[in-house]
Amino acid sequence: MASAEQLKALLRSYVDGDENHFYAVAMQVAAHEAKLGHGRLARELRALIDEAKKKKASPPSSRPVPLAQPRGELSALLAASYPKLRLSDMVLDGTILERLTRIIKEHRQMVKIRAYGLAPRRKLLLVGPPGTGKTMSASVLAGELGLPLFVVRLEGLLTKYMGEAAAKLRLIFDAALQTRGVYFFDEFDSIGSQRGYGNDVGEIRRVLNSFLQMLEQDDSDSLILAATNHPDILDYALFRRFEDVLHFRLPDNFQATELIRNKIAGFPTSPFDLEEITTTAEGLSFADIAMACEDALKDAIIHDKETITQKAIVKLLQDRKHHLPHQKSA
């Protein structure tokens, strides 16, 4: 049986003429029934939804159809986008690639999994240095699953008024229940640091406690992702609440080589000594290497150069390395 909130959301979307939101909520009802073990009913609901969509099919569009846009107070808390990125757009460590692939497969087969009383992984903690693919992975999960990506605006969430942040956090988790999507808390250490840690204040402790409770109680079909560059300062209780922790690392020589090849593919190049280039790239993140390659491409285009040279890429990689904080202090 659909929950009261789902019934209200169905009626509200019907009254507003929001067909896409109506279908999204209807799919949530089907998933809920599957979770309760009502597999036959879930299949019948999905079949009815698919039939309705076919009858209402509209001409194809080059832009994604929005499933929902944050309104009212939520518009200050969530930034919505509809990524087109795919796993093939990323160069990833084999372990990360395998785990992201598994998560995508589980969500594509959600109804089948729910029919057996199980659930796909939904609560993920992404940790690792800046520029290693955490934010991009959130976009890829949304793109692969055809879901909207909702990035939590921390500046809208954290306020100086006691109790207000926890209330706003409740709005976000309520939105995750009503509208399936990928909800991404970036720079999560700003609210997830250890209770009693250094600059900790009472309001942040309350927000963290509220987050822990809401995360544990959440039974939506949305993915809840949190990312941090500083896992060492996260509260220990968080690691128990998340169902999976993905550790992102700086690229090794092979990954750096693949990334460089991908970024400059399609533009003529002079003979390359990739070993020298990848040696220069050691210690840089995926993002740093990608930006250096893009700078080389732009420089060649602006100056009407016929090829990209090894010297140009090496110089730009060295420039990136020179501006790293730990290089400056060395």
N, C-alpha and C positions, 0 to 999 in steps of 0.2 A: 504494500500500500504506500503510495507517495506521501511524503511528509507534508505537513501544513505549509511549510515555507515553499516547497516545490509546487504545490497546488496554487499558492498565491502568485508565484513567479510565472506559472503557466498562464493564469488569467490576466496578469498584468501585461505580459508580452502580447497576448491576444488583443487586449484592449488598445495597446499602443501600436498594434500593427507590426510589431517587431518579429517577423517570421523566423529569422535566424536564431534569435534568442529563444523563441518558442521551441524550435527543434533541439537546441542545446539542452534546455531543461528537460525536454521529453527523453533525450538520451540519458540524462542523469537518472531519471525515474527508472528507465530500463536497466541501467547499471545497478541501481539500488535493489531492484527486484532480483537480479542475478546474484547479488551479494547475499541476499536472504535465502538463496537456494531455489528460487522460483525461475529455473532456467527456461522452461517452456514459455512462461509469460514474458520473460525478457526478450526471447527470440521473436515472439509475436509482436511486441511493441516496436522492436527494431525494424521488423518487416513493414509495419504500418508507416513508420517514419520514412523509410526508404521509398515506399510507394508514393507518399505525399510529396516528397522532394522531387520525384520524377515528374509528377503531374504539374508541379509548380516551377519546373526547370526554367531558368532564365538564360539569355545569351551569354556565352563565356566572356569573362572580363579579364583584362591583364592585371587588375588589382585585386587583392584578396577582399572578400566580403567581410566586414567587421562583424564579429560575433557579439561584441559588446564594447561600449566605451564607458569608462568610469565617469559617473555623474555626481553632481553635488559635492559633498565633502570628500568623496573618494577621488575626485579629479586632482586634489592636492596631495593625495597619498600614493597614487599609482600612475605610472606612465605606460600607456598601452602601445604595442607595435605588433606587426604581423610578419615575423622574419621569414625569409625564403631560403635561409642557409640550410645546407645538408651536411651530413657527415663527410661526404666526399670533398667538401670545401676545406676541411681541416687536415693538418698533419699532426697526428696524435701518437703518443706512447701506446704500444700494443695493449697494455692492460687497461688504460682509459678507454680506448676504442672498443674493446671487448665489453666493458661494463656499460658504456653508453648504448651500445648495440642491444645489449640484453634488456636495458630499461625500455628502449623504444619498442622492442618486440613484445614485452609484457604489456605495455599500454595499448598496442595495436590489437592484442588479444584479450583485452580487459574483460569483456563479457564472458568469454570462455573460462577465464581464470576465476571470475567471481562465481560462476555456476558451481564451482567446486569448493566454495567457501574460502577462497584465497584472495589475495589482493596484490596488484603490482607495486613495485617500489615507487614511493611518491615523495619521500622526505629525504633530501640529499644535501650533504655538506661538501662543498668544494673548497679545498685548501691548496695553497701553493703560492709561489712568488708572483708578482705582477707580470702580466703579459704572457702567461703560460696557457691561456685558453679557457679560463673559468667562465667569464662573461659570454664568450663565443659559444661555449657548450650549452649555456642556457638558451641562446638563440637557436642553436641547432636542434635541441630537443623540441622547442616550439615549432620550428620549421618542419621537422620530420613528422610530427604528430598533427600538423595542421591546427595548432592551438595559438591563441594570442599569448604574447609575452607581456606580463605586467611587472614592471620594475618598481620596487617600493622606493618612494622618495623619502629618504631618511630625514631630510630637513623639514618635511611636513609631519613626520611621525613624532620626532623628538621636540617637545616643547618645555617651557619652564613651569607650566602649570601642573601641579600635583594631580595625578590620576588621569590627565587628559591623554597622555601617550598610550596608556593601556586601553582606553576606550577606542582610540583610533586603530590600535592593533586589532581589536575585536572587529572593527569594520572590515579590515583586510581579510581576516579569516572567514567572516560571513560572506564576503565577495567570492572567496575561493570555493565556498560551498554552493553558491548560486550559479557562478559562471566558471566552467572548467577552463583552466589555462595553466600557464607556467608562471608562478609567482616567485620573483627573484629578489632576495635581500642581499644586495652587494655591500661590501665593507661591513660585514656583519659583526665584526669585533667591536664596533661602536656601541652595540647594545648587548653583545653576548660575552663580554669579558667576565673573568672570574669575579664572583661576588666577594667584595672586600679587597679587590685588586687596586693598587695605586690610587688613581684619580677617581675611583668609584664614588658615586653619589647615590643618595637614597632613591631618587626617581628612576635612575638607570637600573637599580636592583629590582624595583617594582616592575619595570618594563620586561626585564629578563624573566622574572618569575611568571609574569603573565604569558610571555611567549612560550615558556616551557609547558605551561598548563594547556594553552591553546593548541600547541603543536601535538601534544599527546592526545588531546581529545578530538583533533581533526579527523574526520572520516569522509572527506570530500573525494572527488575524483581528480582534483587538481594536483599538480606537482608543486611542492614547496621546496625551493632551493635557497641555500645561504652560502655565500662565498666570503673567504677571508684570506688575507696575506699573512695573518698572525695566529695560526692555530694554537700556539703555545700559551696565549693569554685567554683562550676561550674557557668558559665555565665547563667543568668536567661533566656536569649533568647533560649538557647539550649532546655529547657524543652518544649517550644512551638513547636520546629521543630521535635522532636521525637514523634512518634505516640503512644508509650507505654513506661512506665517507670516501670521496675520490681525491687522491693525492696527485696534483699536477706538478710537473718538474720542468726545469729548463731543458731545451732540446739537446740531444746528443748529436754527434757529427752526422750520422745518417739522416736524422730528422731535419737538421739544418740544411743538408744538401737537398733533400726532397722539397723543402719549403722554398729554397732559392730557385730550384728548377721550376716549380709551379708558378712562382711570382713573375719570372721573366720569360715564361713560355710564350711563344708567338712573336717575340721581338728578336731580330738578328743579334747574335753575339760574336765577339771575337773568341779565339781559342781560350779555354778556361783551364786553370789548374784548381779544380774544386777543393783539393786538399788544403791549399793555402787559404782559400776563401773560408772554408769551414773552420780552420784553425783560428782565423781572425774572429770568427763569429762565436767562439767559445765564451761562455759566460753571459751571452745575450739571450733575451727571451724570444719567443716566437714573434711577439709584436715588434720588438726592436729589429729583428732580421727582416720581417715583412716590410716595415717602414723604410729601411735602408734600400731594399730592392725597389720599392715604389719611388723613392727619391731618385734612384739611378734611371728608372724609366722616364720620369718626368724631365730630368735633366737632358736625356737623349732627345726627347721630343721637342723641348723648348729650343735646343741648339741645333736641331735638324741633323743630329748625328745618325749615321747609318747603322751603327752597332753599339751595344753596351760592352764596355771593356771590363776585364777583371780588375784593372787598377781602380776604376771608378767605384766598383762595388766594395772593394777592400777599403778604400778611403772612407766611404760612407759608413761601413761597419765600424771602422776605427773611431769615427766621429761619435757614433752612438755609444760605443764603449767608454769613450772619454767623458761622456756626460753622466755616466752612472755614478750614484752617490759613493759607492765603495771604491770606485776608481779615483774619484777626486781626493779622497782622504788617504789614498795609498802613497 
